Structure formats: structure tokens, C-alpha cells
Amino acid sequence: MKLLPLFILFGSLLFPADADHLLLTRVVTQPDAAESFSIYNPTDASIELADYYVCDDKDYYKMQTEGNMNPASHPVLGYPTYGFSAQFPNRSIDSGDTLIIVLHENYNVFYQDKIIPDLVMFGDSDSSLLPTASGSFGSKSNKIEDNAEMLILFSWDGTPGSLIKDIDYFLWGDNQSAIDKSDVPGYNNDTPAEDQLFFMTEAESNYAYSRIGTDEIDETQTGGNGITSNDETSENFRQSWEITALFNLGCTDETASNYDSDAEQDDGNCEYPESGEGVSID
């Protein structure tokens, strides 16, 4: 993980190694240039990522069940204007480490020098995620919906007869994008979409959806489609996630009466004395 000190990110002090699979720990949705997510390895071993994928479509499992479909006919394999699916490159994430993945090639417009990503969803470098098909990275500008969306991290060996294993899942805004593989041949039932406890509050610009700890609150640990037979769709996101500031927010204008020398990003709330205020007349 490459990290400059101004950027706030979860580390081993906040996430002790007591979970048994990778976790999504942060999702940033707005503005477009800030779109990113982070994954954390809470286990005591390094994890190879070559068979890992990320997607924001509830039908992601059709990569396995329906095979190599025409990208134009199904959004999982080729989004014409929105969304994405991507495979991780051949690299690993060490125990206790966090990887930052940015989705917009102009991320520096927002983050400036505050972040150096580990992986990117553009280009063709060794640090670039891999498209699952032509066009699967989706739109250049808006990959994640701000107020209602989902994100699924999963593993698959690419063999049609092998089932996809859910790794971690986050759902926010409403149930419209909820995963539900119930009644799909080969898969166990997920929690019904209408019963999934999506995170309800929108994270605005300068804020992120953030996992509170490694405890996937109320998640069923057996009979699910997770990599350890857990049911990722049963987690109570309203209790296990929160909204946090990406930076120390405050007034950065030294001429303002409420200037904050510790602020890293202006919050738009600078205050200035009215004209003539503070002037005494003898």
C-alpha cells in the first residue's frame, strides 16, 4: 500500500486480523474523479488476487452461468454507458495490508497529492485491473452511482462448472441493485432482495462509505454463497458501515475568521467579518 500521510485510510490498528476473507473497507462515489474503493486483508496470510473480480451489477454471476455472452446483450460483460466488471491482475495482498483502487484516470483532479493508488481501472500497466470483455470498464466518467448502488468482490477460477464465490458485498441507497441468486441452479439461496438491510444515508463529496470494523454484523455464517459458506447478502450494512470524512475538513482561507490550520480540504464554510466590523471610532 502506497499512502501519503494526509489521506485517511483504514490500517491494521483499526482492523485487527480476526476475519477470514478480504473485506471492502471504503467506497467513494462522488465526485466522479474521486470514485474508488479499498480492500483489506484481515487474515494472517497473503492472498493471491488473480482469480478475484469486482462488479457493480447484481447479475454478475451470469459470467459463470451463461458463459461467454455477447457484451452488447448483457451489462455484466460489457457496459455501453454505465457500470463495470473487472478482474484483478496477477498480484497479491499481504496480511494486514490495504489496497486502494481508483476508477477515474483523472483522480488527481480531486485527490491531488493526497493519494497514490495501488491499482487503477484504466490503462494497461501492471497495476491496471483487467476488463472481463471489451467495454466492461464502462463509462469513463461515472462508474458508481452516488445514492443507490452495490459493489461485489468475488472469486472465480474461470471454469464454467465452478461456482462463483462471494467475497464481500456492500449495498447502499435502496434494494433495486440487491444481489439475489436464490433459485439459480447450483447456488444457495441469498437473503431476499427486499429483506437486505442496505445502508441508507448518501455519502456526499469529501466523504466515503466506510466499514466500521471486521465484524460483518448479523451475517449468516452457513448455507450461503460466500467463500467460507457465509451469506454476504445477510449483513446488516446499517450497523457495520458508516460515513466518514476523507480529509480533515475546515476553512483553509487564512483571511477568514474561522481559519483552521489543520484543515486539509476546504469545507466551504469560511466566515468573514462584515465590512467595518472591529473598527473603532473615537
Backbone as a ProteinNet text record, in pm:
[ID]
protein_1_A
[PRIMARY]
MKLLPLFILFGSLLFPADADHLLLTRVVTQPDAAESFSIYNPTDASIELADYYVCDDKDYYKMQTEGNMNPASHPVLGYPTYGFSAQFPNRSIDSGDTLIIVLHENYNVFYQDKIIPDLVMFGDSDSSLLPTASGSFGSKSNKIEDNAEMLILFSWDGTPGSLIKDIDYFLWGDNQSAIDKSDVPGYNNDTPAEDQLFFMTEAESNYAYSRIGTDEIDETQTGGNGITSNDETSENFRQSWEITALFNLGCTDETASNYDSDAEQDDGNCEYPESGEGVSID
[TERTIARY]
82.7	0	86.7	67.8	140.5	47.3	89.7	-1.9	71.8	19.8	73.6	-4.7	58.6	0.2	-128.2	-158.6	-279.2	-405.5	-393.2	-512.8	-547.5	-671.3	-715.1	-756.7	-697.6	-733.2	-726.7	-809	-806.9	-675.7	-622.9	-500	-516.9	-409.7	-418	-462.1	-440.1	-481.5	-633.8	-703	-848.1	-909.6	-834.8	-887.3	-796.5	-814.1	-732.7	-759.7	-660	-668.5	-755.7	-890.2	-978.7	-1088.1	-1079.9	-1174.9	-1104.7	-1183.5	-1124.2	-1129.8	-1160.3	-1159.1	-1140.2	-1111.2	-1092.6	-1220.3	-1202.5	-1315.4	-1307.5	-1421.7	-1433.9	-1436.9	-1353.8	-1349	-1385.4	-1382.6	-1415.9	-1465.2	-1570.7	-1623.3	-1647.8	-1585.5	-1603.6	-1676.9	-1789.4	-1874.3	-1880	-1845	-1855.5	-1753.8	-1708.5	-1742.2	-1682.1	-1708.2	-1663.5	-1513.7	-1434.3	-1288.3	-1242.4	-1326.5	-1288.4	-1326	-1400.2	-1451.8	-1338.9	-1356.6	-1253.5	-1313.4	-1240.8	-1277	-1149.3	-1158.1	-1042.1	-1077	-979.3	-996.1	-885.3	-919.5	-828.7	-817.1	-696.6	-672.4	-656.2	-761.4	-753.8	-700.3	-668.2	-622.3	-474.4	-423	-281.5	-194.1	-245.9	-170.3	-191	-93.7	-106.4	-210	-285.4	-390.6	-362.7	-357.9	-339.2	-470.5	-460.6	-579.7	-614.6	-538.2	-558.1	-697.5	-763.9	-897.8	-1006.5	-971.9	-1067.7	-1122.5	-1248.7	-1318.8	-1393.9	-1431.5	-1518.3	-1621.2	-1744.9	-1852.3	-1958.2	-2033.9	-2143.7	-2277.3	-2289.8	-2413.6	-2463.6	-2591.4	-2647	-2650.1	-2632.7	-2629.5	-2487.3	-2391.9	-2251.6	-2229.3	-2309.8	-2293.5	-2316.7	-2381.5	-2407.8	-2280.1	-2169.2	-2040	-2011.6	-2059.8	-2040	-2156.4	-2278.9	-2393.9	-2428.1	-2395.9	-2433.9	-2314.5	-2195.6	-2077.2	-2039.5	-1971.7	-1914.5	-2019.4	-2105.6	-2214	-2163.3	-2244.9	-2215.8	-2220.5	-2111.1	-2111	-2222.6	-2267.3	-2372	-2507.6	-2522.8	-2653.3	-2668.9	-2560.5	-2571	-2469.9	-2514.5	-2427.4	-2309.1	-2316.4	-2205.3	-2075.4	-2082.5	-1960.1	-1926.5	-2014.7	-1980.5	-2081.9	-2051.9	-2143.1	-2126.1	-2232.2	-2217	-2199.9	-2266	-2261.8	-2244.1	-2253.4	-2250.9	-2198.1	-2162.9	-2123.6	-1992.7	-1955.9	-1829.3	-1822.3	-1735.6	-1687.7	-1539.8	-1459.4	-1314.8	-1253.4	-1142.8	-1066.8	-939	-895.5	-770.9	-651.6	-542.2	-421.8	-353.7	-250.8	-178.7	-85.4	-140.7	-63.3	-128.8	-68.7	-120.9	-140.7	-217.6	-235.7	-189.7	-92.8	-32	-125.8	-98.6	-173.6	-165.5	-281.1	-285	-272	-267.8	-248.4	-381.1	-384.1	-499.9	-458.1	-540.9	-517.1	-622.8	-577.7	-666.8	-678.5	-801.9	-825.7	-904.4	-849.1	-919.3	-980.8	-1095.7	-1170.6	-1160.4	-1119.7	-1117	-972.9	-938.6	-799.7	-757	-851.6	-818.5	-840.3	-809.5	-830.6	-751.8	-640.3	-558.8	-630.5	-731.4	-809.4	-872.9	-914.6	-976.6	-875.2	-797.6	-708.8	-577.7	-541.9	-415.7	-300.4	-224.3	-109.7	-138.5	-266.2	-301.3	-309.6	-306.1	-320.4	-238.6	-174.9	-109.9	-178	-259.3	-335	-245.5	-292.9	-223.4	-264	-392.1	-444.3	-537.6	-551.3	-635.8	-727.2	-841.1	-931.4	-923.1	-804.2	-780	-636.7	-605.4	-469.4	-436.1	-310.1	-266.3	-134.8	-115.6	5.7	-10.2	97.7	92.2	-1.2	-35.3	-123.2	-266.9	-297.1	-431.9	-516.9	-643.8	-738.3	-761.5	-813.2	-829.4	-976.8	-1011.6	-1151.4	-1193.1	-1317.3	-1368.7	-1410.3	-1430.2	-1461.9	-1447.1	-1451.1	-1441.4	-1553.9	-1516.9	-1616.7	-1660.4	-1602.3	-1652	-1611.1	-1520	-1487.2	-1595.4	-1682.9	-1794.2	-1755.1	-1837.2	-1818.7	-1687.5	-1624.6	-1502.8	-1532.3	-1653.8	-1681.4	-1753.3	-1854.4	-1935.5	-1952.3	-1871.5	-1876.1	-1964.5	-1975.1	-2054.3	-2161.7	-2285.8	-2393.7	-2377.5	-2408.3	-2383.4	-2478.7	-2607.4	-2705.4	-2765.7	-2749.1	-2806.3	-2730.4	-2664.6	-2577	-2532.7	-2457.1	-2395.4	-2254.6	-2174.6	-2041	-2017.6	-1972.5	-1946.1	-1803.7	-1731.4	-1598.9	-1618.2	-1571.1	-1594.4	-1476.2	-1473.4	-1365.7	-1425.7	-1351.9	-1394.8	-1272.4	-1259.7	-1142	-1159.4	-1273.7	-1295.5	-1350.9	-1366.3	-1420.5	-1571.9	-1644.6	-1790.6	-1854.7	-1793.7	-1852.1	-1823.7	-1737.3	-1703.6	-1788.9	-1844.5	-1930.7	-1850.3	-1909	-1854	-1868.5	-1767.2	-1769.2	-1772.7	-1876.1	-1884.3	-1776.5	-1706.2	-1603.2	-1655	-1695.5	-1756.4	-1847.7	-1945.3	-2057.1	-2097.3	-2130.6	-2184.9	-2299.4	-2410.3	-2531.2	-2577.6	-2602.1	-2645.2	-2758.5	-2839.1	-2940.8	-3078.4	-3089.5	-3216.1	-3188.8	-3296.8	-3282.1	-3283.9	-3291.9	-3306.3	-3187.6	-3069.5	-2948.2	-2905.1	-2990.3	-2952.5	-2927.4	-2824.6	-2794	-2895.3	-2945.5	-3030.4	-3020.3	-2934.8	-2913.9	-3005.2	-3105	-3199.4	-3260.8	-3268.1	-3326.4	-3237.6	-3117.6	-3023.2	-2957.7	-2965.1	-2909.8	-2764.2	-2736.9	-2602.1	-2572.8	-2649.8	-2624.5	-2724.6	-2680.6	-2770.9	-2856.2	-2963.4	-3047.7	-2975.5	-2985.8	-2939.6	-3053.7	-3021.8	-3126.8	-3213.8	-3345.7	-3431.6	-3396.9	-3397.8	-3356.6	-3432.2	-3561.3	-3641.9	-3610.5	-3539.6	-3504.9	-3362.4	-3285.4	-3147	-3139.6	-3058.7	-3051.2	-2946.3	-2982.7	-2892.5	-2858.8	-2742.7	-2703	-2787.4	-2842.9	-2948.8	-2903.3	-2794.9	-2755.8	-2656.9	-2669.8	-2580.6	-2451.8	-2339.4	-2209.4	-2182.6	-2174.2	-2156.7	-2008.5	-1979.9	-1841.9	-1759.2	-1635.2	-1541.3	-1569.6	-1666.2	-1699	-1699.9	-1692	-1688.5	-1778.4	-1828.5	-1888.5	-1772.7	-1774.1	-1659	-1702.5	-1634.8	-1663	-1610.2	-1690	-1652.6	-1548.6	-1556.3	-1462.1	-1472	-1410.5	-1413.6	-1536.9	-1618.7	-1738.3	-1848.2	-1883.3	-1992.2	-2123	-2175.5	-2282.4	-2404.5	-2448.5	-2567.5	-2554.3	-2435.6	-2419.5	-2429.4	-2510.6	-2524.9	-2397.8	-2345.7	-2214.9	-2221.1	-2338.3	-2350.8	-2458.8	-2447.8	-2551.5	-2557.7	-2453	-2452.7	-2360.8	-2344.3	-2260.8	-2123.8	-2088.7	-1959.7	-1845.7	-1724.6	-1606.8	-1590.5	-1648.3	-1645.6	-1786.1	-1874.4	-2014.4	-2100.9	-2048.3	-2127.3	-2219.8	-2321	-2416.7	-2388.1	-2314	-2276	-2396.4	-2508.7	-2626.5	-2705.8	-2664.4	-2737.7	-2679.1	-2568.4	-2504.3	-2594.3	-2591.4	-2665.3	-2574	-2578.9	-2490.1	-2517.3	-2636.7	-2671.4	-2595.1	-2548.3	-2473.1	-2323.6	-2284.8	-2142.8	-2068.9	-2142.9	-2081.7	-2124.3	-2047.5	-2077	-2024.1	-2048	-1993.1	-1883.8	-1766.4	-1653.5	-1596.8	-1532.4	-1468.4	-1338.8	-1312.3	-1188.3	-1068.7	-1093.1	-985.9	-1028	-930.9	-965.5	-1028.9	-1159.3	-1231.7	-1235.9	-1231.6	-1239.5	-1211.4	-1206.9	-1178.8	-1029	-988.6	-845.5	-800.5	-891.1	-857.7	-805.2	-677.8	-615.5	-677.5	-750.6	-813.3	-947.7	-996.9	-1126.9	-1114.5	-1222.8	-1221.2	-1218.1	-1262.7	-1263.2	-1160.5	-1050.8	-943.3	-894.4	-877	-833.5	-700.7	-594.2	-460.5	-443	-528.5	-518.3	-601.7	-682.5	-770.2	-690.5	-725	-660.5	-745.1	-874.6	-967.6	-1069.5	-1096.5	-1191.4	-1333.3	-1408.8	-1545.4	-1650.8	-1606.4	-1699	-1771.1	-1723.7	-1792.4	-1705.8	-1618.6	-1537.5	-1627	-1589.3	-1664.5	-1575.4	-1634.4	-1558.5	-1631.4	-1556.2	-1621.9	-1686.5	-1800.9	-1868	-1784.6	-1803.2	-1726	-1743.8	-1629	-1630.8	-1633.3	-1657.5	-1661.9	-1526.8	-1522.9	-1398.4	-1326.6	-1381.4	-1317.6	-1378	-1296.5	-1347	-1339.6	-1437.6	-1442.9	-1436.1	-1334	-1317.8	-1418.4
-118.9	0	124.7	213.1	338	447.1	520	611	733.3	849.7	972.6	1009.5	1074.8	1086.8	1166.9	1254.4	1334.9	1256.6	1147.6	1072.4	973.2	974.1	887.3	752.1	645.6	512.8	413.3	308.8	206.9	131	105.5	28.6	-81.1	-147.2	-263.3	-226.1	-102.2	-64.2	-62.1	-27.8	-23.7	-157.9	-239.6	-366.8	-481.2	-531.7	-644.8	-768.6	-856.3	-975.2	-1082.7	-1063.8	-1163.6	-1207	-1169.2	-1213.7	-1313.7	-1388.9	-1497.9	-1477	-1356.3	-1328.6	-1178.2	-1139.7	-998.8	-920.6	-793.5	-706.2	-577.9	-535.4	-399.3	-307.7	-205.5	-119.5	25.1	65.2	203.9	211.8	290.9	316.5	466.1	527.9	670.6	684	756.1	760.9	896.2	1004.2	1134.8	1232.8	1326.1	1341.6	1228.5	1230	1120	1094.8	1201.2	1186.7	1119	1119	1060.2	913.5	859	723	622.8	546.4	449.9	353.2	244.9	156	95.7	45.1	-14.3	-153.4	-242.7	-377.2	-403	-477.6	-503.5	-653.5	-699	-840	-858.5	-904.2	-921	-1057	-1142.6	-1277.3	-1275.7	-1389.6	-1397.8	-1448.5	-1445.9	-1494.4	-1402.1	-1400.9	-1326.6	-1394.7	-1316.7	-1371.1	-1331.5	-1432.5	-1407.3	-1355.9	-1256.2	-1189.3	-1225.6	-1312.4	-1339.3	-1390.3	-1460	-1512.6	-1427.2	-1302.9	-1213.7	-1112.3	-1076.5	-982.8	-880.2	-770	-671.3	-628.4	-605.7	-571.8	-491.2	-409.5	-336.2	-371.2	-496.9	-543.9	-666.2	-668.3	-778.4	-910.3	-907.2	-1028.6	-1075.1	-1035.8	-1071.1	-1221.5	-1301.3	-1447.4	-1508.2	-1434.3	-1486.5	-1500.5	-1443	-1470.5	-1620	-1684.8	-1829	-1909.1	-1868.6	-1949.5	-1941.3	-1828.5	-1812.4	-1806.3	-1818.7	-1828.5	-1700.3	-1714.3	-1600.2	-1534	-1452.3	-1387.6	-1270.4	-1227.3	-1107.8	-987.4	-911.5	-797.6	-697.8	-686.2	-589.7	-632.8	-762.4	-813.3	-822.8	-805.4	-816.5	-726.1	-647.5	-546.1	-599.4	-723.2	-772.7	-777.4	-818.9	-835.9	-715.1	-622.2	-505.9	-394.5	-299.8	-189.1	-85.4	-50.7	50.3	190.9	224.2	361	371.2	262.4	273.3	143.7	150.9	31.3	-29.5	-139.2	-203.3	-345.5	-424.4	-550.1	-558.6	-608.6	-611.9	-726.3	-778.3	-883	-822.3	-870.9	-823.1	-881.3	-807.6	-861.1	-965.1	-1026.6	-1131.6	-1069.4	-1042.2	-989.3	-1034.4	-1001.8	-1047.4	-928.4	-952.3	-853.5	-917.6	-856.6	-913.6	-905.4	-990	-987.1	-848	-794.2	-663.9	-546	-571.9	-463.6	-419.3	-295.4	-237.9	-191.2	-220.8	-173.2	-69.8	40	145	130.2	122.5	108.4	230.1	308.5	425.7	390.7	451.1	415.8	520.3	640.8	750	789.3	799.5	828.9	970	1058.4	1194.1	1209.2	1104.5	1108.3	1218.8	1260.5	1366.1	1499.9	1517.9	1641.5	1658.4	1547.3	1553.4	1531	1424.9	1388.3	1466.8	1527	1599.8	1510.1	1548	1466	1384.7	1367.1	1302.3	1150.4	1094.4	950.5	899.1	785.9	712.3	575.6	549.4	423.9	302.3	188.5	61.8	0.9	17.4	-37	66.4	58.1	152.6	76.9	138.9	78.2	153.9	165.5	227.6	194.8	213	188.6	41.4	14.5	-123.5	-151.5	-88	-110.6	-235.4	-274.4	-389.5	-364.2	-237.8	-202.1	-178.5	-213.5	-192.3	-317.7	-297.6	-407.7	-452.2	-574	-631.9	-634.8	-591.7	-599.7	-745	-776.3	-911.4	-931.1	-822.6	-823.3	-680.9	-662.8	-528.5	-441.3	-327.1	-234.6	-259.2	-358	-392.1	-292.3	-199.6	-94.7	13.1	13.8	106.3	249	341.6	483	534.6	628.5	689.7	783.1	838.3	944.5	897.2	812.3	776.3	625.8	562.9	417.6	369.5	448.2	408.1	512.8	468.4	561	615.6	744	809.6	765.6	764.6	749.1	610.4	523.3	388	294.7	193.7	109.3	-10	-99.5	-211	-232.3	-302.4	-342.3	-482.7	-573.6	-710.9	-748.7	-800.4	-858.4	-1008.8	-1079.2	-1223.4	-1294.1	-1425.5	-1505	-1611.1	-1644.2	-1745.5	-1789.8	-1920.5	-1970.6	-1967	-1916.5	-1903.7	-2027.3	-2135.6	-2260.2	-2259	-2280.5	-2274	-2362.8	-2478.1	-2568.3	-2530.5	-2431.8	-2390	-2270.3	-2275.6	-2167.7	-2044.9	-1929.8	-1804.6	-1803.3	-1752.5	-1740.9	-1592.8	-1553.6	-1415.4	-1390.9	-1279.5	-1243.5	-1136.6	-1022.9	-919.6	-833.9	-771.1	-707.2	-584	-478.2	-358.9	-306.4	-272.6	-226.1	-97.9	6.3	132.4	196.2	275.9	356.8	295.8	172.9	101.7	-43.7	-120.7	-263.4	-294.4	-193.4	-216.7	-291.7	-270.8	-334.2	-455.1	-501.8	-608.7	-741.1	-811.9	-945.6	-1045.8	-1134	-1242.9	-1360	-1455.4	-1572.3	-1688.7	-1661.7	-1766.7	-1830	-1960.5	-2039.5	-2046.7	-1989.8	-2007.8	-2144.4	-2233	-2368.6	-2367.3	-2448	-2461.6	-2371.4	-2263.9	-2168	-2184.9	-2151.4	-2148	-2021.7	-2021.2	-1901.8	-1788.5	-1670.1	-1549.8	-1494.2	-1394.7	-1322.4	-1252.1	-1265.2	-1198.7	-1050.3	-1000.5	-862.3	-763.7	-785.9	-690.7	-692.5	-795.5	-806.3	-762.7	-728.1	-689.5	-549.9	-536.3	-412	-318.8	-257	-166.2	-45.6	15.2	137.2	251.1	334.2	424.3	567.1	614.3	754.6	772	881.2	906.7	973.5	923.3	985.5	1089.7	1214.7	1323	1345.4	1444.7	1475.9	1504.9	1455.7	1465.3	1364	1274.2	1170.9	1033.7	928.7	792.1	702	596	485.5	404.3	380.7	318.2	207.1	92.9	-17.5	18.1	-10.9	25.9	-68.9	-196.8	-295.5	-422.2	-528.1	-654	-738	-697.2	-772	-742.9	-844.5	-829.7	-856.3	-754.7	-765.7	-840.4	-939.3	-1021.2	-1109.4	-1122.3	-1203.6	-1352.6	-1425.8	-1569.4	-1640.4	-1729.6	-1789.2	-1925.6	-1979	-2109.5	-2104.6	-2197.4	-2211.9	-2103.3	-2021.2	-1911.6	-1937.9	-1836.6	-1846.4	-1782.6	-1750.3	-1689.9	-1789.3	-1737.5	-1822.5	-1914.6	-1877.4	-1963.7	-2011.5	-2019	-2061.7	-1960.7	-1840.4	-1735.2	-1671.4	-1599.9	-1532.7	-1383	-1335	-1194.3	-1102.2	-1152.1	-1067.5	-1048.1	-1115.5	-1106.6	-1003.6	-941.1	-844.6	-722.9	-671.8	-550.2	-430.1	-379.3	-270.5	-143.1	-129.8	-9.3	-0.7	-116.1	-116.4	-138.9	-201.6	-232.9	-128.1	-33.8	73.3	208.8	311	447.8	541.3	668.5	769.1	844.8	856	925.5	1027.8	1129.3	1231.6	1176.6	1210.1	1166.3	1245.4	1369.6	1457.9	1528	1600	1691.6	1813.8	1829.7	1937.5	2062.2	2177.4	2303.8	2419.4	2538.9	2657.3	2669.6	2677.8	2684.9	2824.6	2922.3	3060.2	3133.8	3172.4	3237.4	3371.9	3431.6	3561.3	3547.1	3426.2	3404	3401.1	3436.9	3440.4	3300.4	3200.8	3063.1	2975.3	3037.7	2962.3	2847.9	2729.5	2610.4	2564.3	2581.7	2546.5	2396.7	2315.5	2170.5	2116.5	2201.3	2155.7	2119.5	2005.6	1959.4	1989.4	2007.7	2033.4	2136.3	2236.7	2339.9	2283.6	2316.2	2264.1	2362.5	2475.8	2573.7	2656.4	2654.8	2726.1	2834.5	2895.9	3004.2	3122.5	3189.4	3304.8	3428	3540.9	3665	3776.4	3861.7	3973.5	4068.3	4122.1	4216.3	4342.7	4411.7	4532.8	4631.6	4678.3	4777.1	4716.9	4588.2	4523.5	4528	4561	4564.3	4697.3	4795.5	4926.7	5020	5077.8	5168.9	5312.6	5392.8	5535	5617.4	5702.7	5788.5	5902.4
0	0	0	-97.3	-104.1	-55	48.6	112.9	161.6	132.1	185.5	310.7	407.2	540.5	549	454	464.7	437.4	363.4	326.1	435.4	479.8	588.8	532.8	580.1	529.7	643.2	634.8	737.6	736.2	853.3	865.8	968.4	1000.5	1088.9	1230.4	1273.6	1407.4	1421.2	1313.8	1317.3	1279.3	1207.5	1159.6	1203.9	1324.1	1369.7	1285.1	1279.6	1192.4	1256.1	1247.4	1305.7	1209.1	1082.8	981.4	890.5	809.5	732.9	581.6	536.4	392.7	370.9	247.7	217	244.3	278.2	307.5	225.5	174.5	124.2	246	248.2	366.2	337.6	212	179.4	36.5	14.7	-118.7	-131.5	-230.6	-257.3	-390.4	-391.2	-509.9	-579.2	-510	-573.9	-518.7	-605.8	-747.6	-831.5	-962.8	-1048.2	-1036.5	-1031.1	-1025.9	-897.6	-794.1	-665.7	-653.9	-749.6	-737.5	-710.3	-605.2	-565.2	-464	-439.6	-329.7	-273.8	-152.3	-85.8	-36.9	-40.8	13.8	115.1	217.3	328.9	351.8	382.7	412.2	562.7	632	776.8	820.2	724.2	757.7	792	833.1	870.9	756.7	633.6	518.4	398.8	310.1	185.4	95.5	19.8	-66.8	-211	-298.8	-441.2	-501	-588.6	-640.2	-784.6	-848	-990.4	-1023.7	-931.2	-956.1	-891.4	-857.4	-792	-892.1	-872.4	-958.8	-874.2	-940.1	-877.6	-981	-934.9	-1027.9	-953.4	-1026.9	-965.3	-1030.7	-1075.1	-1135.8	-1061	-1024.7	-946.2	-1022.3	-1153.4	-1233.9	-1264.6	-1183.6	-1203.7	-1218.4	-1150.2	-1150.9	-1288.7	-1379.6	-1513.7	-1595.8	-1547.5	-1609.5	-1606.2	-1499.8	-1485	-1542.5	-1515.9	-1554.3	-1702.2	-1767.3	-1906.7	-2000.9	-1946.1	-2029.5	-2100.1	-2211.1	-2282.1	-2370.4	-2308.1	-2380.2	-2463.4	-2556.2	-2634.5	-2541.6	-2527.8	-2435.5	-2462.2	-2587	-2618	-2565.6	-2532.7	-2492	-2341.6	-2267.1	-2121.8	-2054.5	-1955.4	-1897.1	-1817.1	-1764.9	-1683.9	-1762.7	-1887.3	-1965.5	-2052	-2067	-2146.1	-2129	-2042.6	-2020.6	-2131.6	-2201.6	-2305.3	-2249.9	-2138	-2087.9	-1937.5	-1862.6	-1717.5	-1656.9	-1527.5	-1454.7	-1501.1	-1437.2	-1472.6	-1419.6	-1479.9	-1424.2	-1458.1	-1366.1	-1386.2	-1307	-1359	-1291.3	-1236.3	-1122.5	-1064.1	-1138.8	-1146.6	-1210.8	-1121.6	-1174	-1102.2	-999	-882.8	-771.1	-642.2	-529.3	-400.5	-308.2	-202.7	-96.9	33.2	96.9	216.5	336.5	434.4	559	620.6	661	724.9	631	500.9	405.3	345.8	298	230.9	92.3	-7	-143.1	-179.1	-238.2	-286.7	-437.5	-486.8	-630.6	-677.8	-770.2	-822.8	-957.9	-988	-1107.1	-1217.5	-1185	-1281.4	-1311.2	-1438.4	-1473.1	-1433.5	-1408.6	-1363.5	-1213.3	-1137.6	-993	-924.7	-984.8	-923.7	-919.3	-1005.1	-1001.5	-863.8	-804.7	-672.5	-561.1	-570.5	-460.5	-458.5	-572	-584.8	-540.8	-439.3	-398.3	-272.9	-240	-113.5	-122.6	-243.4	-257	-374.9	-354.9	-462.8	-468.1	-570	-573.6	-594.6	-547.8	-571.2	-704.4	-741.5	-865.9	-929.1	-1061	-1133.1	-1229.7	-1263.6	-1359.7	-1492.8	-1544.2	-1673.9	-1713.8	-1841.4	-1887.5	-1898.5	-1927.4	-1947.2	-1876.4	-1760.3	-1682.6	-1596.5	-1528.6	-1438.3	-1319.8	-1296.5	-1185.3	-1229.4	-1353.3	-1404	-1385.1	-1343.5	-1344.7	-1488	-1504.8	-1637.4	-1676.3	-1797.8	-1841	-1858	-1825.7	-1847.2	-1992.3	-2064.5	-2207.2	-2256.6	-2386.3	-2442	-2387.4	-2331.1	-2278.6	-2136.8	-2069.1	-1935.8	-1828	-1859.5	-1762.9	-1759.9	-1858.7	-1859.1	-1890.7	-1842.9	-1870.6	-1812.7	-1882.1	-1829.7	-1713.6	-1709.1	-1613.4	-1487.1	-1499.4	-1383.6	-1374.9	-1290.8	-1278.8	-1163.7	-1057.8	-941.4	-916.2	-902.3	-872.1	-730.5	-712.4	-585.2	-474.5	-503.9	-396.5	-382.8	-481.2	-472.3	-565.6	-509.7	-590.7	-507.9	-568.5	-497.8	-550.6	-471.2	-513.7	-460.7	-548.2	-507.5	-542.8	-445.9	-465.2	-462.7	-566.2	-571.9	-636.1	-622.7	-682.4	-774.2	-878.1	-976.1	-1053.2	-1074.2	-1145.1	-1296.9	-1345.4	-1488.3	-1555.1	-1478.9	-1534.3	-1525.9	-1636.8	-1633.5	-1527.5	-1497.9	-1399	-1255.4	-1232.9	-1096.7	-1056.7	-936.5	-890.7	-850.7	-868.5	-817.8	-665.9	-596.9	-451.7	-413.4	-340	-293.3	-187.2	-200.4	-102.8	-7.5	-60.7	22.4	-64.4	0.7	-67.6	10.5	-61.8	2.9	-81.9	-16.3	-83.1	-15.4	-95.4	-36	-116.8	-48.9	-115	-121.7	-174	-182.6	-217.5	-244.7	-274	-423.8	-507.7	-650.8	-710.6	-654.6	-707.3	-625.2	-536.2	-443.5	-515.5	-471.6	-522.3	-466.5	-552.8	-504.3	-602.9	-571.1	-657	-619.1	-537.6	-499.6	-624.1	-623.4	-732.1	-856.4	-851.8	-962.5	-944.2	-1042.9	-1027.5	-980.4	-879.5	-826	-707.3	-692.2	-584.8	-471.5	-351.3	-237	-243.6	-169.4	-164.8	-93.4	-150.5	-83.1	1.5	83.6	154.3	50.8	57.5	-40.6	-54.1	-176.1	-201.2	-113.7	-96.4	-20.5	128.5	175.4	317.3	347.1	246.4	269.7	329.9	433.9	510.4	451	339.2	269.5	356.4	330.4	401	346.9	433.8	391.4	358.7	417.3	402.4	288.2	212.6	99.7	146.5	99.4	125.8	17.6	57	-38.2	-68.3	-151.5	-188.2	-63.4	-61.3	51.4	161.2	136.3	234.8	167.6	248.8	196.5	278.7	214.3	286.8	344.5	475.1	540.4	634.7	623.9	715.7	853.7	957.7	1093.6	1151.9	1121.1	1173.2	1091.4	1138.2	1063.2	1092.3	1186	1220.1	1117.9	1037.7	941.4	1015.7	1076.3	1175.5	1121.6	1198.9	1171.3	1048.1	993.2	872.8	906.7	829.5	846.2	800.4	880.3	854	786.4	764.2	699.4	591.7	495.7	395.1	290.4	280.6	185.1	67.4	-15.8	-135.3	-118.4	4.6	31.9	25	24	10.7	130.3	245.2	363.8	398.8	296.9	310.5	384.7	406.2	467.6	363.9	411.4	324	326.6	226.6	223.1	213.2	161.3	143.5	272.1	379.7	506.1	601.9	567.7	657.3	680.4	801.9	835.4	808	685.4	646.2	725.1	778.5	853.3	984.8	1034.4	1159	1138.9	1028	1008.6	924.3	864.6	785.3	841.2	803.8	842.3	734.3	749	657.9	730.7	667.1	727.9	630.1	683.8	601.4	542.6	417.8	354.2	402.9	440.6	483.3	611.7	673.5	780.7	715.2	733.6	667.7	755.1	691.8	764.6	671	723.6	642.2	619.6	493.7	460.3	419.4	426.3	389	511.3	506.7	621.9	656.1	563.4	590.9	660.9	673.2	735.4	887.6	953.3	1099.8	1159.8	1084.8	1135.7	1063.2	1020.2	953	1041.7	980.1	1053.3	994.6	1069	1019.4	1000.2	1061.9	1047.9	932	870	762.6	638.8	577.1	454.7	331.5	352.5	243.2	291.9	208	247	248.2	352.9	365.4	315.6	260.3	205.7	309.2	433.4	541.1	605.2	526.6	580.9	618.9	726	774.3	772.6	734.9	723	798	867.7	937.5	837.8	876	788.4	773.7	662.4	635.1	747.2	802.4	910.3	1048.3	1057.2	1187.5	1255.2	1377.3	1452.5	1444.3	1369.7	1357.4	1461.1	1545.3	1649.7	1602.8	1644.3	1607.1	1734	1743	1863.2	1861
[MASK]
++++++++++++++++++++++++++++++++++++++++++++++++++++++++++++++++++++++++++++++++++++++++++++++++++++++++++++++++++++++++++++++++++++++++++++++++++++++++++++++++++++++++++++++++++++++++++++++++++++++++++++++++++++++++++++++++++++++++++++++++++++++++++++++++++++++++++++++++++++++++++

